[in-house]
Amino acid sequence: MFVFTHDDMGMRKKQLSINESTGQALTETCWTENFSVPNGMMVIEGVIGVADIQNQNGRIYPFNEYKRHIESLRERLEHGVYGEMFHPEDMEVNIERATHRILDIKLLENGNVYGKFLLLDNVHGSNCQSIVRSGGWLPVSSRGYGELDGNNHVTLDLLQTWDVVNEGGFKAVSYTHLTLPTKRI
């Protein structure tokens, strides 16, 4: 379902407001500030991970592990943290394959990791935008490394980014809001 809204400047925004895991419409976002989406790009936001829950890969990311590494990742956002289509073999992000820039990321008290991504207007980002425009979902998965204990709890050494993948680690992971470039009406 698409909902059109207008901001105080008369700018038109288009938001997708359905939670994939429950099918319920959502009315809130984690961000209150406005963001002007550059032409040719698109912003998606939503839950991109969940702490203390076993994911589809059998891993459990403890809340404090996520918290420590998300705080570190947030410090890098100002200079640009990018993700790619599919996980590459190494931890380096190849800008030529970038699909999105992470604009913000938060770990909420309920354990949900909430992310806001700017889908780029390059070849790979445009492919992602086409999937969204067709009504499809863009599952994401964190890229990092660390150790897995005998109880499947992850101790991270590095949380590099989130990448677009075929199947995310969490079934509940989905974007809940879509914002397209604004235009005067």
Secondary structure, 3 states (H helix, E strand, C coil): CEEEEECCCCEEEEEECECCCCCCECCCCCCCCCCCCCCCCEEEEEEEEECCCECCCCCECCHHHHHHHHHHHHHHHHHCCEEEECCCCCCCCCHHHEEEEEEEEEECCCCEEEEEEEECCCHHHHHHHHHHHCCCCCCEEEEEEEEECCCCEEEEEEEEEEEECCCCCCCCCEEEEEECCCCEC
